[in-house]
Amino acid sequence: MQMRFDGLLGFPGGFVNSSEETLEAGLSRELLEELGVALPISVEDHVASCHAPASSPSSSSSRLITHFYVKKMEEEQIREVERAAASTAKDHGQEVLGMVRVPLYTTKGGGGLAPFLSHSFIGNARSQLVDSLLRFNLVAPEELHKALTHSLKIHTDTTEDLKASLALTEAKRKRF
Ligand SMILES: *[C@@H]1O[C@H](CO)[C@@H](O)[C@H](O)[C@H]1NC(C)=O
């Protein structure tokens, strides 16, 4: 996945106007911009499509549809993409702040997948990730369920910590 310009985690991709190019050609174009590698994408790589959630509460419906593709790659190929993404990719440092690997494990202390899933994701990217991990048997359903439950707990703790940080800025704001 990648850390996006807006501070949210998401998958590489972008907008495609289907009257100008096919979804697969549009995705290849976006991948070249964001990863620096022109990965061929075919219709067979398509996994799921759904209506994007409305971007703001005031716009109750969105005309946007998200299409999710998954491509299986060898580790060496992934390393190559990671290298290109940080060097030759046009969007590096602009739209994309960096690639991240998803920890597909849980450490003794509960680290790994659960804390990763408790971060903030763009749109339905978290659901897309969870759905893919199940669909491609990358994580056992039981382990994923446990991780998500722990993730909710982390989320609650994070809220407490955020409130403490907020109080900190509140005090500073009054002083100046
Ligand atoms: C998509 O492309 C067509 C043809 O170039 C154009 O008329 C239309 O306005 C575009 N739609 C969006 C949403 O950009």
The ligand as an ORCA input file, in Angstrom:
! r2SCAN-3c Opt
* xyz 0 1
  C     -14.822     12.239    -19.870
  O     -14.350     12.392    -21.174
  C     -15.320     12.918    -22.086
  C     -14.708     12.868    -23.488
  O     -13.421     13.461    -23.514
  C     -15.700     14.323    -21.645
  O     -16.695     14.845    -22.509
  C     -16.259     14.265    -20.212
  O     -16.524     15.563    -19.739
  C     -15.264     13.576    -19.275
  N     -15.876     13.384    -17.975
  C     -15.290     13.763    -16.844
  C     -16.047     13.474    -15.592
  O     -14.213     14.317    -16.817
*
